Every structure is written in structure tokens, then in C-alpha cells.
Amino acid sequence: MDYKIAIIGNNDSILGFKALGVKTFAIQNTEQGLEALKKIKKANDYGIIFITEDWTPKLKKGLDKFEGQALPAIISVPSNQGSTGEGLKNISRIVEQAVGSDILSK
């Protein structure tokens, strides 16, 4: 099966991904973000979901529905405003679960 890639965030941050064939979900509020996650979940053919770091905490409620699934992989990426550290925090949590220790902290 061929899986799709999606990105969720504000239009300015995600517009460039459209040229790469990534399905973009431009959002302006939490409700739009949760609706985008519902569409992705219903389609059941996405392998990766990128979410800009500024929206990741705001969409936590919708992201919980993907918890424990191998796919899609959910990855926080910096927006055009820069990094908030949310992506690194997410990766640290995943590594700690896999390894049993937080090996990425200082």
C-alpha cells in the first residue's frame, strides 16, 4: 500500500510542502485542526503527519486518537516562526519510551 504524507499548520508555514506532493491542511484555529485530523484518520492511508510545533499542543486532543498506532507517524516540525522546542520534546518522549531512559537530555 502506498501511504500519503500530510502537514497541518498555518498557510505560510506549509505552503511550500504542496510542491512536494504533500497534502496540506492550512488551519487558522483549533477546530479546523481537529477536523483535519478527523479527515486524516478517516482516510486511513497516511503514513506520516507533520504538524507545525505551534499547533502540536493545541491539537493534543485530536492526536490522542492516534496514540499506540504504528502508523501514521506524527512529527512536529518548526513553523515559519521558528522552533518552540515541541518537536525535540516529542522525540525525547518517544526515545525514553523505547530505551527506558531519557538519553537525549543534558
MARFITI-910738 format. One record per residue: x, y, z of N, C-alpha, C in turn; residue in three letters; residue number from 1. Coordinates in nm, 2 decimals, m for minus. Layout:
% MARFITI-910738
site n.east=X | n.north=Y | n.up=Z | ca.east=X | ca.north=Y | ca.up=Z | c.east=X | c.north=Y | c.up=Z | res=ALA | n=NUM
...
% end
This chain:
% MARFITI-910738
site n.east=0.08 | n.north=m0.12 | n.up=0.00 | ca.east=0.00 | ca.north=0.00 | ca.up=0.00 | c.east=0.09 | c.north=0.12 | c.up=0.00 | res=MET | n=1
site n.east=0.05 | n.north=0.22 | n.up=m0.08 | ca.east=0.12 | ca.north=0.35 | ca.up=m0.08 | c.east=0.06 | c.north=0.44 | c.up=0.02 | res=ASP | n=2
site n.east=0.14 | n.north=0.50 | n.up=0.10 | ca.east=0.09 | ca.north=0.59 | ca.up=0.20 | c.east=0.11 | c.north=0.73 | c.up=0.16 | res=TYR | n=3
site n.east=0.03 | n.north=0.82 | n.up=0.21 | ca.east=0.03 | ca.north=0.96 | ca.up=0.18 | c.east=0.10 | c.north=1.03 | c.up=0.30 | res=LYS | n=4
site n.east=0.15 | n.north=1.15 | n.up=0.27 | ca.east=0.20 | ca.north=1.24 | ca.up=0.37 | c.east=0.12 | c.north=1.37 | c.up=0.39 | res=ILE | n=5
site n.east=0.09 | n.north=1.41 | n.up=0.51 | ca.east=0.01 | ca.north=1.53 | ca.up=0.53 | c.east=0.09 | c.north=1.62 | c.up=0.62 | res=ALA | n=6
site n.east=0.06 | n.north=1.75 | n.up=0.61 | ca.east=0.11 | ca.north=1.85 | ca.up=0.70 | c.east=0.00 | c.north=1.95 | c.up=0.74 | res=ILE | n=7
site n.east=0.00 | n.north=1.98 | n.up=0.87 | ca.east=m0.10 | ca.north=2.06 | ca.up=0.93 | c.east=m0.03 | c.north=2.18 | c.up=0.99 | res=ILE | n=8
site n.east=m0.08 | n.north=2.30 | n.up=0.96 | ca.east=m0.03 | ca.north=2.42 | ca.up=1.02 | c.east=m0.09 | c.north=2.55 | c.up=0.95 | res=GLY | n=9
site n.east=m0.03 | n.north=2.66 | n.up=0.99 | ca.east=m0.08 | ca.north=2.79 | ca.up=0.92 | c.east=m0.03 | c.north=2.79 | c.up=0.78 | res=ASN | n=10
site n.east=m0.10 | n.north=2.86 | n.up=0.69 | ca.east=m0.08 | ca.north=2.86 | ca.up=0.55 | c.east=0.06 | c.north=2.90 | c.up=0.51 | res=ASN | n=11
site n.east=0.12 | n.north=3.00 | n.up=0.58 | ca.east=0.25 | ca.north=3.05 | ca.up=0.54 | c.east=0.36 | c.north=2.94 | c.up=0.57 | res=ASP | n=12
site n.east=0.34 | n.north=2.86 | n.up=0.67 | ca.east=0.43 | ca.north=2.76 | ca.up=0.71 | c.east=0.43 | c.north=2.63 | c.up=0.62 | res=SER | n=13
site n.east=0.32 | n.north=2.60 | n.up=0.57 | ca.east=0.30 | ca.north=2.47 | ca.up=0.50 | c.east=0.29 | c.north=2.48 | c.up=0.35 | res=ILE | n=14
site n.east=0.28 | n.north=2.60 | n.up=0.29 | ca.east=0.25 | ca.north=2.62 | ca.up=0.15 | c.east=0.36 | c.north=2.55 | c.up=0.06 | res=LEU | n=15
site n.east=0.49 | n.north=2.56 | n.up=0.10 | ca.east=0.59 | ca.north=2.50 | ca.up=0.02 | c.east=0.59 | c.north=2.35 | c.up=0.01 | res=GLY | n=16
site n.east=0.53 | n.north=2.29 | n.up=0.11 | ca.east=0.52 | ca.north=2.14 | ca.up=0.11 | c.east=0.42 | c.north=2.09 | c.up=m0.01 | res=PHE | n=17
site n.east=0.33 | n.north=2.17 | n.up=m0.05 | ca.east=0.24 | ca.north=2.14 | ca.up=m0.15 | c.east=0.31 | c.north=2.10 | c.up=m0.28 | res=LYS | n=18
site n.east=0.42 | n.north=2.17 | n.up=m0.31 | ca.east=0.50 | ca.north=2.15 | ca.up=m0.43 | c.east=0.57 | c.north=2.01 | c.up=m0.43 | res=ALA | n=19
site n.east=0.59 | n.north=1.96 | n.up=m0.31 | ca.east=0.65 | ca.north=1.83 | ca.up=m0.29 | c.east=0.55 | c.north=1.71 | c.up=m0.30 | res=LEU | n=20
site n.east=0.42 | n.north=1.74 | n.up=m0.32 | ca.east=0.32 | ca.north=1.64 | ca.up=m0.32 | c.east=0.26 | c.north=1.60 | c.up=m0.19 | res=GLY | n=21
site n.east=0.29 | n.north=1.68 | n.up=m0.09 | ca.east=0.24 | ca.north=1.66 | ca.up=0.05 | c.east=0.10 | c.north=1.72 | c.up=0.06 | res=VAL | n=22
site n.east=0.00 | n.north=1.65 | n.up=0.11 | ca.east=m0.13 | ca.north=1.70 | ca.up=0.13 | c.east=m0.13 | c.north=1.80 | c.up=0.24 | res=LYS | n=23
site n.east=m0.17 | n.north=1.93 | n.up=0.21 | ca.east=m0.16 | ca.north=2.03 | ca.up=0.31 | c.east=m0.30 | c.north=2.06 | c.up=0.37 | res=THR | n=24
site n.east=m0.30 | n.north=2.09 | n.up=0.50 | ca.east=m0.42 | ca.north=2.13 | ca.up=0.57 | c.east=m0.39 | c.north=2.26 | c.up=0.64 | res=PHE | n=25
site n.east=m0.42 | n.north=2.37 | n.up=0.57 | ca.east=m0.40 | ca.north=2.50 | ca.up=0.63 | c.east=m0.51 | c.north=2.53 | c.up=0.73 | res=ALA | n=26
site n.east=m0.47 | n.north=2.56 | n.up=0.85 | ca.east=m0.57 | ca.north=2.59 | ca.up=0.96 | c.east=m0.54 | c.north=2.72 | c.up=1.02 | res=ILE | n=27
site n.east=m0.65 | n.north=2.78 | n.up=1.08 | ca.east=m0.64 | ca.north=2.91 | ca.up=1.15 | c.east=m0.69 | c.north=2.90 | c.up=1.29 | res=GLN | n=28
site n.east=m0.75 | n.north=2.78 | n.up=1.33 | ca.east=m0.79 | ca.north=2.77 | ca.up=1.47 | c.east=m0.80 | c.north=2.62 | c.up=1.50 | res=ASN | n=29
site n.east=m0.81 | n.north=2.59 | n.up=1.63 | ca.east=m0.81 | ca.north=2.45 | ca.up=1.68 | c.east=m0.92 | c.north=2.36 | c.up=1.62 | res=THR | n=30
site n.east=m1.03 | n.north=2.42 | n.up=1.60 | ca.east=m1.14 | ca.north=2.34 | ca.up=1.54 | c.east=m1.11 | c.north=2.29 | c.up=1.40 | res=GLU | n=31
site n.east=m1.05 | n.north=2.38 | n.up=1.32 | ca.east=m1.00 | ca.north=2.33 | ca.up=1.18 | c.east=m0.90 | c.north=2.23 | c.up=1.19 | res=GLN | n=32
site n.east=m0.81 | n.north=2.24 | n.up=1.29 | ca.east=m0.70 | ca.north=2.14 | ca.up=1.31 | c.east=m0.76 | c.north=2.00 | c.up=1.35 | res=GLY | n=33
site n.east=m0.86 | n.north=2.00 | n.up=1.44 | ca.east=m0.92 | ca.north=1.88 | ca.up=1.48 | c.east=m1.00 | c.north=1.82 | c.up=1.37 | res=LEU | n=34
site n.east=m1.06 | n.north=1.90 | n.up=1.28 | ca.east=m1.13 | ca.north=1.85 | ca.up=1.17 | c.east=m1.04 | c.north=1.79 | c.up=1.06 | res=GLU | n=35
site n.east=m0.92 | n.north=1.85 | n.up=1.05 | ca.east=m0.82 | ca.north=1.79 | ca.up=0.96 | c.east=m0.77 | c.north=1.66 | c.up=1.01 | res=ALA | n=36
site n.east=m0.75 | n.north=1.64 | n.up=1.14 | ca.east=m0.71 | ca.north=1.51 | ca.up=1.20 | c.east=m0.82 | c.north=1.41 | c.up=1.18 | res=LEU | n=37
site n.east=m0.94 | n.north=1.45 | n.up=1.19 | ca.east=m1.06 | ca.north=1.35 | ca.up=1.16 | c.east=m1.05 | c.north=1.30 | c.up=1.02 | res=LYS | n=38
site n.east=m1.03 | n.north=1.39 | n.up=0.93 | ca.east=m1.03 | ca.north=1.36 | ca.up=0.78 | c.east=m0.91 | c.north=1.26 | c.up=0.76 | res=LYS | n=39
site n.east=m0.80 | n.north=1.29 | n.up=0.82 | ca.east=m0.68 | ca.north=1.20 | ca.up=0.80 | c.east=m0.71 | c.north=1.06 | c.up=0.86 | res=ILE | n=40
site n.east=m0.76 | n.north=1.06 | n.up=0.98 | ca.east=m0.80 | ca.north=0.93 | ca.up=1.05 | c.east=m0.89 | c.north=0.85 | c.up=0.97 | res=LYS | n=41
site n.east=m1.00 | n.north=0.92 | n.up=0.91 | ca.east=m1.10 | ca.north=0.85 | ca.up=0.83 | c.east=m1.04 | c.north=0.79 | c.up=0.70 | res=LYS | n=42
site n.east=m0.95 | n.north=0.87 | n.up=0.64 | ca.east=m0.89 | ca.north=0.82 | ca.up=0.51 | c.east=m0.81 | c.north=0.70 | c.up=0.54 | res=ALA | n=43
site n.east=m0.74 | n.north=0.69 | n.up=0.65 | ca.east=m0.66 | ca.north=0.57 | ca.up=0.69 | c.east=m0.56 | c.north=0.53 | c.up=0.58 | res=ASN | n=44
site n.east=m0.50 | n.north=0.63 | n.up=0.51 | ca.east=m0.40 | ca.north=0.60 | ca.up=0.42 | c.east=m0.28 | c.north=0.69 | c.up=0.43 | res=ASP | n=45
site n.east=m0.26 | n.north=0.75 | n.up=0.54 | ca.east=m0.15 | ca.north=0.84 | ca.up=0.57 | c.east=m0.04 | c.north=0.77 | c.up=0.65 | res=TYR | n=46
site n.east=0.08 | n.north=0.78 | n.up=0.60 | ca.east=0.19 | ca.north=0.72 | ca.up=0.68 | c.east=0.26 | c.north=0.82 | c.up=0.77 | res=GLY | n=47
site n.east=0.26 | n.north=0.95 | n.up=0.73 | ca.east=0.33 | ca.north=1.05 | ca.up=0.81 | c.east=0.24 | c.north=1.17 | c.up=0.82 | res=ILE | n=48
site n.east=0.23 | n.north=1.23 | n.up=0.94 | ca.east=0.16 | ca.north=1.35 | ca.up=0.96 | c.east=0.26 | c.north=1.45 | c.up=1.02 | res=ILE | n=49
site n.east=0.29 | n.north=1.56 | n.up=0.95 | ca.east=0.37 | ca.north=1.66 | ca.up=1.01 | c.east=0.28 | c.north=1.77 | c.up=1.06 | res=PHE | n=50
site n.east=0.31 | n.north=1.82 | n.up=1.18 | ca.east=0.23 | ca.north=1.93 | ca.up=1.24 | c.east=0.33 | c.north=2.03 | c.up=1.29 | res=ILE | n=51
site n.east=0.30 | n.north=2.16 | n.up=1.25 | ca.east=0.39 | ca.north=2.26 | ca.up=1.29 | c.east=0.39 | c.north=2.27 | c.up=1.45 | res=THR | n=52
site n.east=0.51 | n.north=2.30 | n.up=1.50 | ca.east=0.52 | ca.north=2.30 | ca.up=1.65 | c.east=0.42 | c.north=2.39 | c.up=1.72 | res=GLU | n=53
site n.east=0.39 | n.north=2.50 | n.up=1.66 | ca.east=0.30 | ca.north=2.59 | ca.up=1.73 | c.east=0.16 | c.north=2.53 | c.up=1.74 | res=ASP | n=54
site n.east=0.12 | n.north=2.44 | n.up=1.66 | ca.east=m0.01 | ca.north=2.37 | ca.up=1.67 | c.east=m0.01 | c.north=2.24 | c.up=1.74 | res=TRP | n=55
site n.east=0.10 | n.north=2.18 | n.up=1.76 | ca.east=0.10 | ca.north=2.05 | ca.up=1.82 | c.east=0.03 | c.north=2.04 | c.up=1.96 | res=THR | n=56
site n.east=0.07 | n.north=2.13 | n.up=2.05 | ca.east=0.00 | ca.north=2.13 | ca.up=2.18 | c.east=m0.15 | c.north=2.16 | c.up=2.18 | res=PRO | n=57
site n.east=m0.19 | n.north=2.24 | n.up=2.08 | ca.east=m0.33 | ca.north=2.28 | ca.up=2.07 | c.east=m0.41 | c.north=2.17 | c.up=2.01 | res=LYS | n=58
site n.east=m0.35 | n.north=2.08 | n.up=1.94 | ca.east=m0.42 | ca.north=1.96 | ca.up=1.88 | c.east=m0.41 | c.north=1.83 | c.up=1.95 | res=LEU | n=59
site n.east=m0.36 | n.north=1.84 | n.up=2.07 | ca.east=m0.33 | ca.north=1.72 | ca.up=2.16 | c.east=m0.45 | c.north=1.63 | c.up=2.17 | res=LYS | n=60
site n.east=m0.57 | n.north=1.69 | n.up=2.18 | ca.east=m0.69 | ca.north=1.61 | ca.up=2.20 | c.east=m0.72 | c.north=1.52 | c.up=2.07 | res=LYS | n=61
site n.east=m0.69 | n.north=1.58 | n.up=1.95 | ca.east=m0.71 | ca.north=1.50 | ca.up=1.83 | c.east=m0.60 | c.north=1.40 | c.up=1.81 | res=GLY | n=62
site n.east=m0.48 | n.north=1.44 | n.up=1.85 | ca.east=m0.36 | ca.north=1.35 | ca.up=1.83 | c.east=m0.37 | c.north=1.22 | c.up=1.92 | res=LEU | n=63
site n.east=m0.44 | n.north=1.23 | n.up=2.04 | ca.east=m0.46 | ca.north=1.12 | ca.up=2.13 | c.east=m0.52 | c.north=1.00 | c.up=2.06 | res=ASP | n=64
site n.east=m0.60 | n.north=1.03 | n.up=1.96 | ca.east=m0.67 | ca.north=0.92 | ca.up=1.88 | c.east=m0.58 | c.north=0.84 | c.up=1.80 | res=LYS | n=65
site n.east=m0.46 | n.north=0.88 | n.up=1.78 | ca.east=m0.36 | ca.north=0.81 | ca.up=1.70 | c.east=m0.26 | c.north=0.73 | c.up=1.79 | res=PHE | n=66
site n.east=m0.27 | n.north=0.76 | n.up=1.92 | ca.east=m0.18 | ca.north=0.70 | ca.up=2.02 | c.east=m0.18 | c.north=0.55 | c.up=2.01 | res=GLU | n=67
site n.east=m0.06 | n.north=0.49 | n.up=2.02 | ca.east=m0.05 | ca.north=0.35 | ca.up=2.02 | c.east=m0.05 | c.north=0.28 | c.up=1.88 | res=GLY | n=68
site n.east=m0.07 | n.north=0.36 | n.up=1.78 | ca.east=m0.07 | ca.north=0.31 | ca.up=1.64 | c.east=0.07 | c.north=0.32 | c.up=1.58 | res=GLN | n=69
site n.east=0.11 | n.north=0.22 | n.up=1.50 | ca.east=0.24 | ca.north=0.23 | ca.up=1.43 | c.east=0.23 | c.north=0.34 | c.up=1.32 | res=ALA | n=70
site n.east=0.12 | n.north=0.35 | n.up=1.25 | ca.east=0.11 | ca.north=0.45 | ca.up=1.15 | c.east=m0.02 | c.north=0.53 | c.up=1.17 | res=LEU | n=71
site n.east=m0.03 | n.north=0.65 | n.up=1.14 | ca.east=0.08 | ca.north=0.73 | ca.up=1.09 | c.east=0.18 | c.north=0.78 | c.up=1.19 | res=PRO | n=72
site n.east=0.30 | n.north=0.80 | n.up=1.15 | ca.east=0.40 | ca.north=0.87 | ca.up=1.24 | c.east=0.36 | c.north=1.02 | c.up=1.25 | res=ALA | n=73
site n.east=0.36 | n.north=1.07 | n.up=1.37 | ca.east=0.32 | ca.north=1.21 | ca.up=1.39 | c.east=0.45 | c.north=1.28 | c.up=1.43 | res=ILE | n=74
site n.east=0.49 | n.north=1.38 | n.up=1.35 | ca.east=0.62 | ca.north=1.45 | ca.up=1.37 | c.east=0.59 | c.north=1.60 | c.up=1.38 | res=ILE | n=75
site n.east=0.64 | n.north=1.66 | n.up=1.48 | ca.east=0.63 | ca.north=1.81 | ca.up=1.50 | c.east=0.75 | c.north=1.87 | c.up=1.43 | res=SER | n=76
site n.east=0.72 | n.north=1.97 | n.up=1.35 | ca.east=0.83 | ca.north=2.04 | ca.up=1.27 | c.east=0.81 | c.north=2.19 | c.up=1.30 | res=VAL | n=77
site n.east=0.92 | n.north=2.27 | n.up=1.30 | ca.east=0.92 | ca.north=2.41 | ca.up=1.32 | c.east=0.83 | c.north=2.48 | c.up=1.22 | res=PRO | n=78
site n.east=0.77 | n.north=2.59 | n.up=1.26 | ca.east=0.69 | ca.north=2.67 | ca.up=1.16 | c.east=0.78 | c.north=2.78 | c.up=1.10 | res=SER | n=79
site n.east=0.72 | n.north=2.86 | n.up=1.03 | ca.east=0.80 | ca.north=2.97 | ca.up=0.97 | c.east=0.84 | c.north=3.08 | c.up=1.08 | res=ASN | n=80
site n.east=0.78 | n.north=3.06 | n.up=1.20 | ca.east=0.82 | ca.north=3.15 | ca.up=1.31 | c.east=0.93 | c.north=3.09 | c.up=1.39 | res=GLN | n=81
site n.east=0.98 | n.north=2.97 | n.up=1.35 | ca.east=1.10 | ca.north=2.91 | ca.up=1.43 | c.east=1.05 | c.north=2.80 | c.up=1.52 | res=GLY | n=82
site n.east=1.14 | n.north=2.74 | n.up=1.59 | ca.east=1.12 | ca.north=2.63 | ca.up=1.67 | c.east=1.07 | c.north=2.67 | c.up=1.81 | res=SER | n=83
site n.east=0.97 | n.north=2.60 | n.up=1.86 | ca.east=0.93 | ca.north=2.62 | ca.up=2.00 | c.east=0.99 | c.north=2.51 | c.up=2.10 | res=THR | n=84
site n.east=1.06 | n.north=2.41 | n.up=2.04 | ca.east=1.11 | ca.north=2.30 | ca.up=2.12 | c.east=1.02 | c.north=2.19 | c.up=2.13 | res=GLY | n=85
site n.east=0.90 | n.north=2.20 | n.up=2.08 | ca.east=0.79 | ca.north=2.10 | ca.up=2.10 | c.east=0.84 | c.north=1.97 | c.up=2.02 | res=GLU | n=86
site n.east=0.90 | n.north=1.98 | n.up=1.91 | ca.east=0.94 | ca.north=1.86 | ca.up=1.83 | c.east=1.05 | c.north=1.78 | c.up=1.91 | res=GLY | n=87
site n.east=1.15 | n.north=1.85 | n.up=1.96 | ca.east=1.25 | ca.north=1.78 | ca.up=2.04 | c.east=1.20 | c.north=1.72 | c.up=2.16 | res=LEU | n=88
site n.east=1.10 | n.north=1.78 | n.up=2.23 | ca.east=1.04 | ca.north=1.73 | ca.up=2.34 | c.east=0.96 | c.north=1.60 | c.up=2.31 | res=LYS | n=89
site n.east=0.90 | n.north=1.60 | n.up=2.19 | ca.east=0.82 | ca.north=1.48 | ca.up=2.15 | c.east=0.92 | c.north=1.37 | c.up=2.12 | res=ASN | n=90
site n.east=1.03 | n.north=1.40 | n.up=2.05 | ca.east=1.13 | ca.north=1.29 | ca.up=2.02 | c.east=1.19 | c.north=1.24 | c.up=2.15 | res=ILE | n=91
site n.east=1.22 | n.north=1.32 | n.up=2.24 | ca.east=1.27 | ca.north=1.28 | ca.up=2.37 | c.east=1.18 | c.north=1.18 | c.up=2.44 | res=SER | n=92
site n.east=1.05 | n.north=1.21 | n.up=2.44 | ca.east=0.95 | ca.north=1.13 | ca.up=2.50 | c.east=0.95 | c.north=0.99 | c.up=2.43 | res=ARG | n=93
site n.east=0.95 | n.north=0.99 | n.up=2.30 | ca.east=0.95 | ca.north=0.86 | ca.up=2.22 | c.east=1.07 | c.north=0.78 | c.up=2.25 | res=ILE | n=94
site n.east=1.19 | n.north=0.84 | n.up=2.25 | ca.east=1.32 | ca.north=0.77 | ca.up=2.28 | c.east=1.32 | c.north=0.72 | c.up=2.42 | res=VAL | n=95
site n.east=1.26 | n.north=0.79 | n.up=2.52 | ca.east=1.26 | ca.north=0.75 | ca.up=2.66 | c.east=1.17 | c.north=0.62 | c.up=2.67 | res=GLU | n=96
site n.east=1.06 | n.north=0.62 | n.up=2.60 | ca.east=0.97 | ca.north=0.51 | ca.up=2.60 | c.east=1.04 | c.north=0.38 | c.up=2.54 | res=GLN | n=97
site n.east=1.11 | n.north=0.41 | n.up=2.43 | ca.east=1.18 | ca.north=0.30 | ca.up=2.36 | c.east=1.30 | c.north=0.24 | c.up=2.44 | res=ALA | n=98
site n.east=1.38 | n.north=0.33 | n.up=2.49 | ca.east=1.50 | ca.north=0.29 | ca.up=2.56 | c.east=1.48 | c.north=0.27 | c.up=2.71 | res=VAL | n=99
site n.east=1.39 | n.north=0.34 | n.up=2.77 | ca.east=1.37 | ca.north=0.32 | ca.up=2.91 | c.east=1.44 | c.north=0.43 | c.up=2.99 | res=GLY | n=100
site n.east=1.51 | n.north=0.52 | n.up=2.92 | ca.east=1.58 | ca.north=0.63 | ca.up=2.99 | c.east=1.59 | c.north=0.75 | c.up=2.90 | res=SER | n=101
site n.east=1.59 | n.north=0.87 | n.up=2.95 | ca.east=1.60 | ca.north=0.99 | ca.up=2.87 | c.east=1.74 | c.north=1.01 | c.up=2.84 | res=ASP | n=102
site n.east=1.79 | n.north=0.96 | n.up=2.73 | ca.east=1.93 | ca.north=0.97 | ca.up=2.69 | c.east=1.96 | c.north=1.10 | c.up=2.61 | res=ILE | n=103
site n.east=1.86 | n.north=1.17 | n.up=2.58 | ca.east=1.88 | ca.north=1.30 | ca.up=2.50 | c.east=1.89 | c.north=1.42 | c.up=2.58 | res=LEU | n=104
site n.east=1.86 | n.north=1.42 | n.up=2.71 | ca.east=1.87 | ca.north=1.54 | ca.up=2.79 | c.east=2.01 | c.north=1.56 | c.up=2.84 | res=SER | n=105
site n.east=2.04 | n.north=1.68 | n.up=2.87 | ca.east=2.18 | ca.north=1.71 | ca.up=2.91 | c.east=2.21 | c.north=1.67 | c.up=3.05 | res=LYS | n=106
% end
